[in-house]
Amino acid sequence: MSGGVRTQGTIWGVGLGPGDPELMSVKADRLLREASHVAYFRKTGRTGQARRILEGLPRADAVEIAMEYPVTTEIPFSDPRYNEILSAFYEESAARLRALSEAGQAVVVVSEGDPFFYGSFMHLYSRLKDNCPVEVVPAITGMSAAWTATGVPITWGDDVLSVLMGTLPEDALVEHMARVDALVIMKIGRNLVKICNALRRAGRFDAAWLVEYAAMADQTVQKLSEAGDRVAPYFSIIVVHGNGRRP
């Protein structure tokens, strides 16, 4: 009877970049083409942006693991049930990946943008890192693609850049907006009117740009003042450029 110990498989958290497959790293491309198991997040009933980006990369016999969010915007973040439901989801997903690792299987878990920048993979990482080998592959963020799409550098010289979540209270947004030189605002969606009000109060509205679907086929770039009051799509970012010291 063999007394050998099975080696655990590595869980790879791989960033896919902002949306254009050509902006994916060489390492991410290699891992995806070699992977026997590929996991990704998506809304129930949707293909998911991560799955669309990696289309054609996994080998034909790769096992796909779709981790479907039980809730996204159906209940507010402030509702205690929101964290309870998502926590149970991440525990279940992590347990599934842990079982594969313990069986000696490596799994590539893909994320849009960078896995450690507001990515869902972070919640798996914190639950897996002490029980199985986990490696993270960084990537270009969506905000980098967004400010590049405007054709204007985001920071100059000593400019200070702040990344804000549109889910913050309006007063908190105003405070941060007035304090720094350059801004990136994410999680816009239904918060667009509140964000616009905060930008006006901070005196930054006229300098703001709205970029939708950065680095994707349907990318749009416009001054925020021309966008009107509406619900912005999920892949939307507001950019306010710095204008600091230059040689």
Phi, psi and omega in degrees: 000132184287139178253014182293151179256127180289133178282132179291144176281151180275137171265117182259123171264106190247122175280135181264353184087188190283345180152324177281119181303334180287349177266004176286148179287158177300321181295317178299316179300315181296314182298320181292322180288335181267343192293139173270338178226129179234125181242148180206156178267151173196163172283150179301130178083001180247153174292317181093140182296320180300316180294324178295321182295320185271008180308128177086353182272312182297150178292161188299328183264010180292138177274124179263137180239106179268116179262106189263121181301133177282342180203144175232282180244011184293328176231151183292153179302330184285344179288125181306332180295332183302306180293324180297315181294314181292322179300316178297322178297313180293324177298315180296317180295317179296320179297322179295317179290323179298321179296321178293318178299316181293337176274004178090008182265135172272145180228132173261116178258117186262151179221144170293149181065220181255134184300331183262013179241088181057027182266150180296333182301332180305324183287332173284318181304313183294336181268344185252333193300334181267356184241342179205161181293129180230131177235143181241133178249111183290169182205170175294134180275160176297326181292327177296318177295325182292311182290331175295323181296334179285343181077015181229133177302143183280328181223148176230146172051245184259017181305141175257128181254135176236138176253120184244150174262129180296349178282350179294155175299151184303317181298322179293321177298314181300316181301312180291319182298323183282346189267335189243172184271317183236148185227143165233128180240125182243177181053061186274291176040239181285357181269005188300315181298315179299317180296317179298318177299317180296318179297321177296314181297327180273357181073027184243359189299314185293342180264000187272145176241145175249120178245122178249138178055049181303134178064019175246170186299327183257032180301138172228146180225125179206159173296139182299327181296343180260357187278333182080170180271115183199181173270122180277147177296163184305315182273069180230141179220138174258136183235133169236117185284147170282167181214049188276199186300136178225146178289000000 
